[in-house]
Amino acid sequence: MYKKFIIVLCFAFIIPSLDWRIYLDFFPDIREVAKCESGISAKALNPKDTDGLPAKGLLQFKDKTFYKWAKLAEIKNPSIWDPMQQIILYRWADENNLLNHFGCFNQLSKKQPFKALYLD
């Protein structure tokens, strides 16, 4: 899995002008979670998630989680509305065994086709 995170970082910083949707083609596991979380909308807003807090963007991050993880992942100038940063943080969460924070990941991981996306 570490290889995938490095690939995302390389694409994000070497070829920053690529549209974020292209990255989802490289990572079908993220695309499936994004489809479930936001309908693949970088502007999605759930003003009151199950815990009463808003969830924002492509992967429906909460402010506290996004900015804490962005600091740990050393993302400069983090913006919760940046879909590329959300993709990078999702991959970072994968590398750090934190994907259980995503409700859709938990839901999808029970399905065999989705599980197969995580086999190297």
Backbone atoms as SQL, in Angstrom:
CREATE TABLE atoms (id INTEGER PRIMARY KEY, chain TEXT, resi INTEGER, resn TEXT, atom TEXT, x REAL, y REAL, z REAL);
INSERT INTO atoms VALUES
  (1, 'A', 1, 'MET', 'N', 0.808, -1.196, 0.000),
  (2, 'A', 1, 'MET', 'CA', 0.000, 0.000, 0.000),
  (3, 'A', 1, 'MET', 'C', 0.855, 1.265, 0.000),
  (4, 'A', 2, 'TYR', 'N', 2.021, 1.191, 0.598),
  (5, 'A', 2, 'TYR', 'CA', 2.895, 2.356, 0.659),
  (6, 'A', 2, 'TYR', 'C', 3.211, 2.850, -0.747),
  (7, 'A', 3, 'LYS', 'N', 3.354, 1.922, -1.702),
  (8, 'A', 3, 'LYS', 'CA', 3.640, 2.292, -3.089),
  (9, 'A', 3, 'LYS', 'C', 2.554, 3.206, -3.634),
  (10, 'A', 4, 'LYS', 'N', 1.311, 2.905, -3.327),
  (11, 'A', 4, 'LYS', 'CA', 0.196, 3.697, -3.843),
  (12, 'A', 4, 'LYS', 'C', 0.235, 5.123, -3.294),
  (13, 'A', 5, 'PHE', 'N', 0.584, 5.276, -2.030),
  (14, 'A', 5, 'PHE', 'CA', 0.651, 6.606, -1.425),
  (15, 'A', 5, 'PHE', 'C', 1.734, 7.423, -2.119),
  (16, 'A', 6, 'ILE', 'N', 2.881, 6.825, -2.362),
  (17, 'A', 6, 'ILE', 'CA', 3.981, 7.519, -3.049),
  (18, 'A', 6, 'ILE', 'C', 3.548, 7.917, -4.456),
  (19, 'A', 7, 'ILE', 'N', 2.829, 7.046, -5.153),
  (20, 'A', 7, 'ILE', 'CA', 2.358, 7.362, -6.494),
  (21, 'A', 7, 'ILE', 'C', 1.427, 8.565, -6.458),
  (22, 'A', 8, 'VAL', 'N', 0.498, 8.600, -5.501),
  (23, 'A', 8, 'VAL', 'CA', -0.416, 9.740, -5.377),
  (24, 'A', 8, 'VAL', 'C', 0.376, 11.014, -5.146),
  (25, 'A', 9, 'LEU', 'N', 1.336, 10.976, -4.231),
  (26, 'A', 9, 'LEU', 'CA', 2.131, 12.168, -3.951),
  (27, 'A', 9, 'LEU', 'C', 2.903, 12.624, -5.183),
  (28, 'A', 10, 'CYS', 'N', 3.471, 11.691, -5.916),
  (29, 'A', 10, 'CYS', 'CA', 4.223, 12.046, -7.130),
  (30, 'A', 10, 'CYS', 'C', 3.317, 12.724, -8.145),
  (31, 'A', 11, 'PHE', 'N', 2.155, 12.116, -8.402),
  (32, 'A', 11, 'PHE', 'CA', 1.223, 12.725, -9.342),
  (33, 'A', 11, 'PHE', 'C', 0.775, 14.098, -8.858),
  (34, 'A', 12, 'ALA', 'N', 0.499, 14.221, -7.575),
  (35, 'A', 12, 'ALA', 'CA', -0.037, 15.465, -7.039),
  (36, 'A', 12, 'ALA', 'C', 0.966, 16.604, -7.123),
  (37, 'A', 13, 'PHE', 'N', 2.226, 16.310, -6.921),
  (38, 'A', 13, 'PHE', 'CA', 3.219, 17.374, -6.870),
  (39, 'A', 13, 'PHE', 'C', 4.014, 17.534, -8.161),
  (40, 'A', 14, 'ILE', 'N', 4.150, 16.477, -8.936),
  (41, 'A', 14, 'ILE', 'CA', 4.879, 16.575, -10.200),
  (42, 'A', 14, 'ILE', 'C', 3.961, 17.067, -11.313),
  (43, 'A', 15, 'ILE', 'N', 2.716, 16.611, -11.281),
  (44, 'A', 15, 'ILE', 'CA', 1.769, 16.996, -12.318),
  (45, 'A', 15, 'ILE', 'C', 0.538, 17.623, -11.655),
  (46, 'A', 16, 'PRO', 'N', 0.700, 18.760, -10.992),
  (47, 'A', 16, 'PRO', 'CA', -0.398, 19.336, -10.216),
  (48, 'A', 16, 'PRO', 'C', -1.566, 19.829, -11.050),
  (49, 'A', 17, 'SER', 'N', -1.358, 20.045, -12.345),
  (50, 'A', 17, 'SER', 'CA', -2.432, 20.586, -13.160),
  (51, 'A', 17, 'SER', 'C', -3.455, 19.524, -13.583),
  (52, 'A', 18, 'LEU', 'N', -3.177, 18.258, -13.328),
  (53, 'A', 18, 'LEU', 'CA', -4.147, 17.219, -13.673),
  (54, 'A', 18, 'LEU', 'C', -5.401, 17.377, -12.827),
  (55, 'A', 19, 'ASP', 'N', -6.527, 17.142, -13.434),
  (56, 'A', 19, 'ASP', 'CA', -7.794, 17.197, -12.717),
  (57, 'A', 19, 'ASP', 'C', -7.852, 16.065, -11.698),
  (58, 'A', 20, 'TRP', 'N', -8.390, 16.339, -10.521),
  (59, 'A', 20, 'TRP', 'CA', -8.441, 15.354, -9.450),
  (60, 'A', 20, 'TRP', 'C', -9.220, 14.109, -9.844),
  (61, 'A', 21, 'ARG', 'N', -10.152, 14.234, -10.781),
  (62, 'A', 21, 'ARG', 'CA', -10.945, 13.066, -11.208),
  (63, 'A', 21, 'ARG', 'C', -10.067, 11.988, -11.852),
  (64, 'A', 22, 'ILE', 'N', -8.967, 12.413, -12.455),
  (65, 'A', 22, 'ILE', 'CA', -8.046, 11.465, -13.082),
  (66, 'A', 22, 'ILE', 'C', -7.422, 10.561, -12.020),
  (67, 'A', 23, 'TYR', 'N', -7.138, 11.131, -10.855),
  (68, 'A', 23, 'TYR', 'CA', -6.563, 10.328, -9.778),
  (69, 'A', 23, 'TYR', 'C', -7.513, 9.221, -9.347),
  (70, 'A', 24, 'LEU', 'N', -8.810, 9.511, -9.387),
  (71, 'A', 24, 'LEU', 'CA', -9.786, 8.490, -9.005),
  (72, 'A', 24, 'LEU', 'C', -9.759, 7.310, -9.967),
  (73, 'A', 25, 'ASP', 'N', -9.389, 7.561, -11.228),
  (74, 'A', 25, 'ASP', 'CA', -9.256, 6.456, -12.179),
  (75, 'A', 25, 'ASP', 'C', -8.089, 5.543, -11.812),
  (76, 'A', 26, 'PHE', 'N', -7.054, 6.099, -11.211),
  (77, 'A', 26, 'PHE', 'CA', -5.904, 5.308, -10.780),
  (78, 'A', 26, 'PHE', 'C', -6.195, 4.521, -9.508),
  (79, 'A', 27, 'PHE', 'N', -7.145, 4.998, -8.724),
  (80, 'A', 27, 'PHE', 'CA', -7.437, 4.380, -7.434),
  (81, 'A', 27, 'PHE', 'C', -8.931, 4.096, -7.295),
  (82, 'A', 28, 'PRO', 'N', -9.386, 2.967, -7.865),
  (83, 'A', 28, 'PRO', 'CA', -10.819, 2.646, -7.818),
  (84, 'A', 28, 'PRO', 'C', -11.353, 2.481, -6.402),
  (85, 'A', 29, 'ASP', 'N', -10.503, 2.130, -5.447),
  (86, 'A', 29, 'ASP', 'CA', -10.974, 2.013, -4.062),
  (87, 'A', 29, 'ASP', 'C', -11.402, 3.381, -3.528),
  (88, 'A', 30, 'ILE', 'N', -10.626, 4.414, -3.836),
  (89, 'A', 30, 'ILE', 'CA', -10.983, 5.759, -3.394),
  (90, 'A', 30, 'ILE', 'C', -12.229, 6.232, -4.134),
  (91, 'A', 31, 'ARG', 'N', -12.308, 5.925, -5.419),
  (92, 'A', 31, 'ARG', 'CA', -13.477, 6.322, -6.207),
  (93, 'A', 31, 'ARG', 'C', -14.755, 5.738, -5.611),
  (94, 'A', 32, 'GLU', 'N', -14.706, 4.471, -5.197),
  (95, 'A', 32, 'GLU', 'CA', -15.897, 3.845, -4.623),
  (96, 'A', 32, 'GLU', 'C', -16.298, 4.490, -3.305),
  (97, 'A', 33, 'VAL', 'N', -15.328, 4.826, -2.477),
  (98, 'A', 33, 'VAL', 'CA', -15.633, 5.499, -1.209),
  (99, 'A', 33, 'VAL', 'C', -16.172, 6.902, -1.496),
  (100, 'A', 34, 'ALA', 'N', -15.559, 7.617, -2.440),
  (101, 'A', 34, 'ALA', 'CA', -16.027, 8.966, -2.794),
  (102, 'A', 34, 'ALA', 'C', -17.446, 8.917, -3.363),
  (103, 'A', 35, 'LYS', 'N', -17.729, 7.897, -4.165),
  (104, 'A', 35, 'LYS', 'CA', -19.076, 7.745, -4.721),
  (105, 'A', 35, 'LYS', 'C', -20.090, 7.580, -3.595),
  (106, 'A', 36, 'CYS', 'N', -19.749, 6.784, -2.608),
  (107, 'A', 36, 'CYS', 'CA', -20.624, 6.534, -1.467),
  (108, 'A', 36, 'CYS', 'C', -20.729, 7.766, -0.566),
  (109, 'A', 37, 'GLU', 'N', -19.605, 8.414, -0.299),
  (110, 'A', 37, 'GLU', 'CA', -19.586, 9.538, 0.641),
  (111, 'A', 37, 'GLU', 'C', -20.247, 10.798, 0.083),
  (112, 'A', 38, 'SER', 'N', -19.928, 11.145, -1.172),
  (113, 'A', 38, 'SER', 'CA', -20.358, 12.443, -1.697),
  (114, 'A', 38, 'SER', 'C', -20.987, 12.383, -3.077),
  (115, 'A', 39, 'GLY', 'N', -21.101, 11.191, -3.656),
  (116, 'A', 39, 'GLY', 'CA', -21.547, 11.118, -5.044),
  (117, 'A', 39, 'GLY', 'C', -20.493, 11.656, -5.988),
  (118, 'A', 40, 'ILE', 'N', -19.235, 11.604, -5.552),
  (119, 'A', 40, 'ILE', 'CA', -18.066, 12.131, -6.270),
  (120, 'A', 40, 'ILE', 'C', -18.221, 13.628, -6.538),
  (121, 'A', 41, 'SER', 'N', -18.592, 14.347, -5.508),
  (122, 'A', 41, 'SER', 'CA', -18.721, 15.805, -5.595),
  (123, 'A', 41, 'SER', 'C', -17.756, 16.464, -4.614),
  (124, 'A', 42, 'ALA', 'N', -16.839, 17.250, -5.161),
  (125, 'A', 42, 'ALA', 'CA', -15.865, 17.960, -4.311),
  (126, 'A', 42, 'ALA', 'C', -16.523, 19.069, -3.505),
  (127, 'A', 43, 'LYS', 'N', -17.745, 19.455, -3.877),
  (128, 'A', 43, 'LYS', 'CA', -18.447, 20.538, -3.189),
  (129, 'A', 43, 'LYS', 'C', -19.537, 20.024, -2.253),
  (130, 'A', 44, 'ALA', 'N', -19.566, 18.719, -2.019),
  (131, 'A', 44, 'ALA', 'CA', -20.609, 18.137, -1.169),
  (132, 'A', 44, 'ALA', 'C', -20.491, 18.640, 0.260),
  (133, 'A', 45, 'LEU', 'N', -21.631, 18.925, 0.852),
  (134, 'A', 45, 'LEU', 'CA', -21.672, 19.373, 2.242),
  (135, 'A', 45, 'LEU', 'C', -22.833, 18.677, 2.936),
  (136, 'A', 46, 'ASN', 'N', -22.510, 17.993, 4.004),
  (137, 'A', 46, 'ASN', 'CA', -23.529, 17.433, 4.874),
  (138, 'A', 46, 'ASN', 'C', -23.493, 18.304, 6.126),
  (139, 'A', 47, 'PRO', 'N', -24.437, 19.232, 6.271),
  (140, 'A', 47, 'PRO', 'CA', -24.348, 20.186, 7.374),
  (141, 'A', 47, 'PRO', 'C', -24.472, 19.563, 8.758),
  (142, 'A', 48, 'LYS', 'N', -25.048, 18.385, 8.818),
  (143, 'A', 48, 'LYS', 'CA', -25.229, 17.746, 10.122),
  (144, 'A', 48, 'LYS', 'C', -25.106, 16.236, 9.942),
  (145, 'A', 49, 'ASP', 'N', -23.882, 15.727, 10.059),
  (146, 'A', 49, 'ASP', 'CA', -23.626, 14.296, 9.936),
  (147, 'A', 49, 'ASP', 'C', -24.194, 13.575, 11.174),
  (148, 'A', 50, 'THR', 'N', -24.006, 12.280, 11.257),
  (149, 'A', 50, 'THR', 'CA', -24.578, 11.491, 12.350),
  (150, 'A', 50, 'THR', 'C', -24.145, 11.982, 13.728),
  (151, 'A', 51, 'ASP', 'N', -22.983, 12.618, 13.808),
  (152, 'A', 51, 'ASP', 'CA', -22.517, 13.143, 15.099),
  (153, 'A', 51, 'ASP', 'C', -22.891, 14.614, 15.298),
  (154, 'A', 52, 'GLY', 'N', -23.671, 15.160, 14.372),
  (155, 'A', 52, 'GLY', 'CA', -24.115, 16.537, 14.481),
  (156, 'A', 52, 'GLY', 'C', -23.170, 17.564, 13.889),
  (157, 'A', 53, 'LEU', 'N', -21.988, 17.127, 13.466),
  (158, 'A', 53, 'LEU', 'CA', -20.985, 18.034, 12.887),
  (159, 'A', 53, 'LEU', 'C', -21.057, 17.985, 11.364),
  (160, 'A', 54, 'PRO', 'N', -20.667, 19.067, 10.689),
  (161, 'A', 54, 'PRO', 'CA', -20.671, 19.043, 9.230),
  (162, 'A', 54, 'PRO', 'C', -19.545, 18.175, 8.665),
  (163, 'A', 55, 'ALA', 'N', -19.840, 17.545, 7.536),
  (164, 'A', 55, 'ALA', 'CA', -18.843, 16.780, 6.780),
  (165, 'A', 55, 'ALA', 'C', -18.741, 17.440, 5.408),
  (166, 'A', 56, 'LYS', 'N', -17.507, 17.569, 4.909),
  (167, 'A', 56, 'LYS', 'CA', -17.279, 18.396, 3.731),
  (168, 'A', 56, 'LYS', 'C', -16.457, 17.693, 2.657),
  (169, 'A', 57, 'GLY', 'N', -16.790, 18.010, 1.422),
  (170, 'A', 57, 'GLY', 'CA', -15.963, 17.637, 0.289),
  (171, 'A', 57, 'GLY', 'C', -16.124, 16.233, -0.228),
  (172, 'A', 58, 'LEU', 'N', -15.220, 15.888, -1.106),
  (173, 'A', 58, 'LEU', 'CA', -15.228, 14.621, -1.829),
  (174, 'A', 58, 'LEU', 'C', -15.350, 13.405, -0.925),
  (175, 'A', 59, 'LEU', 'N', -14.577, 13.375, 0.155),
  (176, 'A', 59, 'LEU', 'CA', -14.563, 12.217, 1.047),
  (177, 'A', 59, 'LEU', 'C', -15.216, 12.512, 2.398),
  (178, 'A', 60, 'GLN', 'N', -15.923, 13.634, 2.473),
  (179, 'A', 60, 'GLN', 'CA', -16.728, 13.993, 3.642),
  (180, 'A', 60, 'GLN', 'C', -15.932, 14.005, 4.951),
  (181, 'A', 61, 'PHE', 'N', -14.876, 14.804, 4.934),
  (182, 'A', 61, 'PHE', 'CA', -14.059, 14.983, 6.132),
  (183, 'A', 61, 'PHE', 'C', -14.735, 15.946, 7.099),
  (184, 'A', 62, 'LYS', 'N', -14.489, 15.728, 8.378),
  (185, 'A', 62, 'LYS', 'CA', -14.842, 16.687, 9.418),
  (186, 'A', 62, 'LYS', 'C', -13.633, 17.613, 9.569),
  (187, 'A', 63, 'ASP', 'N', -13.884, 18.876, 9.916),
  (188, 'A', 63, 'ASP', 'CA', -12.788, 19.851, 10.041),
  (189, 'A', 63, 'ASP', 'C', -11.670, 19.346, 10.954),
  (190, 'A', 64, 'LYS', 'N', -12.035, 18.902, 12.141),
  (191, 'A', 64, 'LYS', 'CA', -11.028, 18.495, 13.127),
  (192, 'A', 64, 'LYS', 'C', -10.145, 17.365, 12.597),
  (193, 'A', 65, 'THR', 'N', -10.774, 16.357, 11.990),
  (194, 'A', 65, 'THR', 'CA', -10.014, 15.220, 11.448),
  (195, 'A', 65, 'THR', 'C', -9.132, 15.659, 10.295),
  (196, 'A', 66, 'PHE', 'N', -9.703, 16.417, 9.355),
  (197, 'A', 66, 'PHE', 'CA', -8.945, 16.827, 8.178),
  (198, 'A', 66, 'PHE', 'C', -7.696, 17.608, 8.567),
  (199, 'A', 67, 'TYR', 'N', -7.864, 18.616, 9.397),
  (200, 'A', 67, 'TYR', 'CA', -6.722, 19.476, 9.713),
  (201, 'A', 67, 'TYR', 'C', -5.699, 18.783, 10.619),
  (202, 'A', 68, 'LYS', 'N', -6.149, 17.904, 11.470),
  (203, 'A', 68, 'LYS', 'CA', -5.203, 17.137, 12.292),
  (204, 'A', 68, 'LYS', 'C', -4.383, 16.201, 11.398),
  (205, 'A', 69, 'TRP', 'N', -5.062, 15.477, 10.517),
  (206, 'A', 69, 'TRP', 'CA', -4.349, 14.557, 9.629),
  (207, 'A', 69, 'TRP', 'C', -3.454, 15.323, 8.659),
  (208, 'A', 70, 'ALA', 'N', -3.914, 16.469, 8.164),
  (209, 'A', 70, 'ALA', 'CA', -3.100, 17.264, 7.236),
  (210, 'A', 70, 'ALA', 'C', -1.792, 17.685, 7.900),
  (211, 'A', 71, 'LYS', 'N', -1.872, 18.043, 9.167),
  (212, 'A', 71, 'LYS', 'CA', -0.654, 18.412, 9.894),
  (213, 'A', 71, 'LYS', 'C', 0.270, 17.202, 10.024),
  (214, 'A', 72, 'LEU', 'N', -0.294, 16.047, 10.390),
  (215, 'A', 72, 'LEU', 'CA', 0.514, 14.833, 10.532),
  (216, 'A', 72, 'LEU', 'C', 1.118, 14.391, 9.196),
  (217, 'A', 73, 'ALA', 'N', 0.382, 14.598, 8.113),
  (218, 'A', 73, 'ALA', 'CA', 0.864, 14.220, 6.780),
  (219, 'A', 73, 'ALA', 'C', 1.732, 15.307, 6.156),
  (220, 'A', 74, 'GLU', 'N', 1.911, 16.403, 6.883),
  (221, 'A', 74, 'GLU', 'CA', 2.748, 17.525, 6.460),
  (222, 'A', 74, 'GLU', 'C', 2.271, 18.175, 5.163),
  (223, 'A', 75, 'ILE', 'N', 0.969, 18.361, 5.061),
  (224, 'A', 75, 'ILE', 'CA', 0.404, 19.062, 3.910),
  (225, 'A', 75, 'ILE', 'C', 0.505, 20.557, 4.180),
  (226, 'A', 76, 'LYS', 'N', 1.120, 21.253, 3.253),
  (227, 'A', 76, 'LYS', 'CA', 1.271, 22.704, 3.378),
  (228, 'A', 76, 'LYS', 'C', -0.026, 23.381, 2.929),
  (229, 'A', 77, 'ASN', 'N', -0.453, 24.395, 3.649),
  (230, 'A', 77, 'ASN', 'CA', -1.660, 25.150, 3.324),
  (231, 'A', 77, 'ASN', 'C', -2.880, 24.252, 3.113),
  (232, 'A', 78, 'PRO', 'N', -3.248, 23.487, 4.107),
  (233, 'A', 78, 'PRO', 'CA', -4.375, 22.567, 3.932),
  (234, 'A', 78, 'PRO', 'C', -5.696, 23.304, 3.728),
  (235, 'A', 79, 'SER', 'N', -6.518, 22.740, 2.871),
  (236, 'A', 79, 'SER', 'CA', -7.858, 23.258, 2.613),
  (237, 'A', 79, 'SER', 'C', -8.808, 22.076, 2.511),
  (238, 'A', 80, 'ILE', 'N', -9.772, 22.031, 3.386),
  (239, 'A', 80, 'ILE', 'CA', -10.701, 20.905, 3.419),
  (240, 'A', 80, 'ILE', 'C', -11.490, 20.773, 2.117),
  (241, 'A', 81, 'TRP', 'N', -11.629, 21.853, 1.371),
  (242, 'A', 81, 'TRP', 'CA', -12.384, 21.817, 0.120),
  (243, 'A', 81, 'TRP', 'C', -11.538, 21.401, -1.088),
  (244, 'A', 82, 'ASP', 'N', -10.263, 21.143, -0.887),
  (245, 'A', 82, 'ASP', 'CA', -9.380, 20.725, -1.986),
  (246, 'A', 82, 'ASP', 'C', -9.503, 19.209, -2.167),
  (247, 'A', 83, 'PRO', 'N', -10.107, 18.748, -3.263),
  (248, 'A', 83, 'PRO', 'CA', -10.308, 17.307, -3.439),
  (249, 'A', 83, 'PRO', 'C', -8.995, 16.526, -3.534),
  (250, 'A', 84, 'MET', 'N', -7.961, 17.150, -4.089),
  (251, 'A', 84, 'MET', 'CA', -6.671, 16.455, -4.183),
  (252, 'A', 84, 'MET', 'C', -6.094, 16.224, -2.793),
  (253, 'A', 85, 'GLN', 'N', -6.213, 17.202, -1.924),
  (254, 'A', 85, 'GLN', 'CA', -5.735, 17.025, -0.554),
  (255, 'A', 85, 'GLN', 'C', -6.544, 15.949, 0.160),
  (256, 'A', 86, 'GLN', 'N', -7.831, 15.879, -0.114),
  (257, 'A', 86, 'GLN', 'CA', -8.636, 14.828, 0.498),
  (258, 'A', 86, 'GLN', 'C', -8.193, 13.448, 0.006),
  (259, 'A', 87, 'ILE', 'N', -7.884, 13.339, -1.274),
  (260, 'A', 87, 'ILE', 'CA', -7.399, 12.064, -1.824),
  (261, 'A', 87, 'ILE', 'C', -6.066, 11.687, -1.173),
  (262, 'A', 88, 'ILE', 'N', -5.172, 12.646, -1.064),
  (263, 'A', 88, 'ILE', 'CA', -3.868, 12.386, -0.436),
  (264, 'A', 88, 'ILE', 'C', -4.058, 11.943, 1.011),
  (265, 'A', 89, 'LEU', 'N', -4.950, 12.613, 1.730),
  (266, 'A', 89, 'LEU', 'CA', -5.175, 12.235, 3.126),
  (267, 'A', 89, 'LEU', 'C', -5.865, 10.876, 3.247),
  (268, 'A', 90, 'TYR', 'N', -6.714, 10.538, 2.308),
  (269, 'A', 90, 'TYR', 'CA', -7.322, 9.208, 2.326),
  (270, 'A', 90, 'TYR', 'C', -6.230, 8.150, 2.196),
  (271, 'A', 91, 'ARG', 'N', -5.307, 8.362, 1.259),
  (272, 'A', 91, 'ARG', 'CA', -4.214, 7.409, 1.058),
  (273, 'A', 91, 'ARG', 'C', -3.324, 7.377, 2.295),
  (274, 'A', 92, 'TRP', 'N', -3.084, 8.543, 2.896),
  (275, 'A', 92, 'TRP', 'CA', -2.302, 8.606, 4.129),
  (276, 'A', 92, 'TRP', 'C', -3.008, 7.810, 5.229),
  (277, 'A', 93, 'ALA', 'N', -4.313, 7.962, 5.329),
  (278, 'A', 93, 'ALA', 'CA', -5.095, 7.224, 6.326),
  (279, 'A', 93, 'ALA', 'C', -4.983, 5.723, 6.072),
  (280, 'A', 94, 'ASP', 'N', -4.967, 5.329, 4.820),
  (281, 'A', 94, 'ASP', 'CA', -4.811, 3.915, 4.473),
  (282, 'A', 94, 'ASP', 'C', -3.475, 3.393, 4.982),
  (283, 'A', 95, 'GLU', 'N', -2.433, 4.164, 4.764),
  (284, 'A', 95, 'GLU', 'CA', -1.094, 3.760, 5.207),
  (285, 'A', 95, 'GLU', 'C', -0.980, 3.712, 6.735),
  (286, 'A', 96, 'ASN', 'N', -1.848, 4.439, 7.415),
  (287, 'A', 96, 'ASN', 'CA', -1.788, 4.517, 8.876),
  (288, 'A', 96, 'ASN', 'C', -2.952, 3.796, 9.559),
  (289, 'A', 97, 'ASN', 'N', -3.592, 2.906, 8.814),
  (290, 'A', 97, 'ASN', 'CA', -4.698, 2.086, 9.349),
  (291, 'A', 97, 'ASN', 'C', -5.797, 2.917, 9.991),
  (292, 'A', 98, 'LEU', 'N', -6.196, 3.981, 9.315),
  (293, 'A', 98, 'LEU', 'CA', -7.225, 4.867, 9.843),
  (294, 'A', 98, 'LEU', 'C', -8.478, 4.942, 8.967),
  (295, 'A', 99, 'LEU', 'N', -8.603, 4.037, 8.010),
  (296, 'A', 99, 'LEU', 'CA', -9.744, 4.105, 7.100),
  (297, 'A', 99, 'LEU', 'C', -11.072, 3.839, 7.792),
  (298, 'A', 100, 'ASN', 'N', -11.035, 3.278, 8.985),
  (299, 'A', 100, 'ASN', 'CA', -12.280, 3.025, 9.707),
  (300, 'A', 100, 'ASN', 'C', -12.988, 4.322, 10.098),
  (301, 'A', 101, 'HIS', 'N', -12.341, 5.474, 9.918),
  (302, 'A', 101, 'HIS', 'CA', -12.975, 6.765, 10.176),
  (303, 'A', 101, 'HIS', 'C', -14.013, 7.105, 9.107),
  (304, 'A', 102, 'PHE', 'N', -13.963, 6.402, 7.985),
  (305, 'A', 102, 'PHE', 'CA', -14.885, 6.664, 6.886),
  (306, 'A', 102, 'PHE', 'C', -16.035, 5.654, 6.951),
  (307, 'A', 103, 'GLY', 'N', -17.236, 6.164, 7.188),
  (308, 'A', 103, 'GLY', 'CA', -18.404, 5.292, 7.273),
  (309, 'A', 103, 'GLY', 'C', -18.596, 4.463, 6.015),
  (310, 'A', 104, 'CYS', 'N', -18.377, 5.066, 4.867),
  (311, 'A', 104, 'CYS', 'CA', -18.556, 4.330, 3.612),
  (312, 'A', 104, 'CYS', 'C', -17.486, 3.259, 3.429),
  (313, 'A', 105, 'PHE', 'N', -16.278, 3.519, 3.906),
  (314, 'A', 105, 'PHE', 'CA', -15.254, 2.473, 3.831),
  (315, 'A', 105, 'PHE', 'C', -15.715, 1.261, 4.643),
  (316, 'A', 106, 'ASN', 'N', -16.222, 1.509, 5.838),
  (317, 'A', 106, 'ASN', 'CA', -16.687, 0.409, 6.691),
  (318, 'A', 106, 'ASN', 'C', -17.830, -0.348, 6.030),
  (319, 'A', 107, 'GLN', 'N', -18.726, 0.381, 5.421),
  (320, 'A', 107, 'GLN', 'CA', -19.869, -0.228, 4.741),
  (321, 'A', 107, 'GLN', 'C', -19.406, -1.035, 3.530),
  (322, 'A', 108, 'LEU', 'N', -18.548, -0.453, 2.704),
  (323, 'A', 108, 'LEU', 'CA', -18.094, -1.104, 1.481),
  (324, 'A', 108, 'LEU', 'C', -17.147, -2.273, 1.747),
  (325, 'A', 109, 'SER', 'N', -16.378, -2.190, 2.824),
  (326, 'A', 109, 'SER', 'CA', -15.381, -3.230, 3.083),
  (327, 'A', 109, 'SER', 'C', -16.024, -4.584, 3.404),
  (328, 'A', 110, 'LYS', 'N', -17.316, -4.600, 3.634),
  (329, 'A', 110, 'LYS', 'CA', -18.028, -5.858, 3.874),
  (330, 'A', 110, 'LYS', 'C', -18.370, -6.570, 2.574),
  (331, 'A', 111, 'LYS', 'N', -18.179, -5.873, 1.444),
  (332, 'A', 111, 'LYS', 'CA', -18.528, -6.430, 0.133),
  (333, 'A', 111, 'LYS', 'C', -17.285, -6.977, -0.556),
  (334, 'A', 112, 'GLN', 'N', -17.375, -8.177, -1.071),
  (335, 'A', 112, 'GLN', 'CA', -16.227, -8.859, -1.673),
  (336, 'A', 112, 'GLN', 'C', -15.591, -8.088, -2.830),
  (337, 'A', 113, 'PRO', 'N', -16.362, -7.526, -3.786),
  (338, 'A', 113, 'PRO', 'CA', -15.694, -6.797, -4.878),
  (339, 'A', 113, 'PRO', 'C', -14.834, -5.645, -4.376),
  (340, 'A', 114, 'PHE', 'N', -15.297, -4.950, -3.352),
  (341, 'A', 114, 'PHE', 'CA', -14.519, -3.842, -2.793),
  (342, 'A', 114, 'PHE', 'C', -13.277, -4.358, -2.086),
  (343, 'A', 115, 'LYS', 'N', -13.405, -5.438, -1.344),
  (344, 'A', 115, 'LYS', 'CA', -12.252, -6.039, -0.648),
  (345, 'A', 115, 'LYS', 'C', -11.144, -6.356, -1.649),
  (346, 'A', 116, 'ALA', 'N', -11.520, -6.809, -2.825),
  (347, 'A', 116, 'ALA', 'CA', -10.534, -7.190, -3.837),
  (348, 'A', 116, 'ALA', 'C', -9.683, -6.001, -4.281),
  (349, 'A', 117, 'LEU', 'N', -10.196, -4.777, -4.155),
  (350, 'A', 117, 'LEU', 'CA', -9.425, -3.598, -4.533),
  (351, 'A', 117, 'LEU', 'C', -8.225, -3.384, -3.629),
  (352, 'A', 118, 'TYR', 'N', -8.219, -3.994, -2.460),
  (353, 'A', 118, 'TYR', 'CA', -7.141, -3.804, -1.505),
  (354, 'A', 118, 'TYR', 'C', -6.087, -4.908, -1.562),
  (355, 'A', 119, 'LEU', 'N', -6.232, -5.827, -2.492),
  (356, 'A', 119, 'LEU', 'CA', -5.223, -6.869, -2.634),
  (357, 'A', 119, 'LEU', 'C', -4.100, -6.352, -3.520),
  (358, 'A', 120, 'ASP', 'N', -2.875, -6.520, -3.092),
  (359, 'A', 120, 'ASP', 'CA', -1.720, -6.077, -3.912),
  (360, 'A', 120, 'ASP', 'C', -1.420, -7.075, -4.994);
